[in-house]
Amino acid sequence: MELKRVVVTGLGALTPIGNTKEEYWDGLINGKSGAAPITYFDTEKFKTKFACELKNFNATDFLDRKEARKMDRFAQYAMVASDEAITDAKLNLDEVNKLRVGVIWGAGIGGLETFQNEVLNFAQGDGTPRFNPFFIPKMIADIAPGNISIKHGFMGPNYTTVSACASSANSMIDALNYIRLGHCDVVVTGGSEAAVTIAGMGGFNAMHALSTRNESPETASRPFDATRDGFVLGEGAGAIILEDYEHAKARGAKIYAEVIGGGLSSDAYHMTAPHPEGIGVMAVMRNCLENAGISPSDVDHINTHGTSTPLGDVAELKAIKEVFGDHAKNISINSTKSMTGHLLGAAGAIESIASILAIEHGIIPPTINHSVVDENIDPDLNLILNKAQKQDVKVAMSNTFGFGGHNACVLFKKLD
């Protein structure tokens, strides 16, 4: 069976450094930090008092007030980003065969704030179980794609992938395969997350996963820097329209890039820590290259998982050196989490968008906040530090890894 070609025809981004894909890209290439003191709740007793929140975002600017109240923030974000992507793709919703349009979404945590608030309200009451009737449908992670399909009438495959921080990369790989195999013409894919909450911050602080650089939050996310001390929590959504190439060509759609492969693997090592030698990461990149049918020397750029954790950054770069060998020094390597923070289940989506736009514009966004060289990182690697770099990118790789040892990797190519 000959596999169908799959292309990107629409993008939508709602991020801590920009509320549209254009604003997001502008923030990326200008090295904008999205980190700032938390405004959602009182952080006086928290170890970490900052995060990468959305700026100047009001859900009711996009959604009916009554409908917005029925959604957790992660689902609101999904609706806004997916609407932007659908509009960007110029899909004619009156002509498209909605039975062949799917929605496959990623969320690592889902409606955490809804769960938190409902349980707190119950705990502070008299023991009577008075819960909001929308508690469950607001909380469940699969409600985001459900809401997207309900709004637009899309009747193809509809579900959420949950693989921690690899969730939205997983969703893209599933979408890729549904189209490749001829089951769908179009899939709305991506991910969203809204974990900047009391429970989210408290839980990650308890694990010692977050940076505590409260005196300088805007510089706290510093992947590859020797002084990094943990990741910075972010929130938002990224949406990508994947489409059968022939279907896109027939309707005259703009094509950003081709999706040529996806890989998955497991570290099978630890609940939260990466394998120190990056064995699972090596496997996922090799799986992705094999799936795409290309050699390591074809890759020009890698947007790393690069969370700004002491162990993770080193393990990933070791794996890149192992997989790509001498060619590794020719690959431009960055971590856009230095600007957006870590969007957990939405990370793969917004970082794939960064990779796609790097191909389109011929610019590699920088890894900001780097000042101290880490002696554990190979100095021959081409890390793009502090300033964007112009480069003709033909093939870009996006890496995403999650707690539980979940690894996902996606490859994008400039259309021939």
Secondary structure, 3 states (H helix, E strand, C coil): CCCCCEEEEEEEEEECCECCHHHHHHHHHCCCCCCEECCCCCCCCCCCCEEECCCCCCHHHCCCHHHHHCCCHHHHHHHHHHHHHHHHHCCCCCCCCHHHEEEEEECCCCCHHHHHHHHHHHHCCCCCCCCCCCHHHHHCCCHHHHHHHHHHCCCCCEEEECCHHHHHHHHHHHHHHHHHCCCCCEEEEEEEECCCCHHHHHHHHHCCCECCCCCCHHHCCCCCECCCCCECEECEEEEEEEEEHHHHHHCCCCCCEEEEEEEEEECCCCCCCCCCCCHHHHHHHHHHHHHHCCCHHHCCEEECCCCCCHHHHHHHHHHHHHHHHHHHHHCEEECCHHHHCECHHHHHHHHHHHHHHHHHHCEECCECCCCCECCCCCCCCEECECCCEECCCCEEEEEEEECCCEEEEEEEECCC
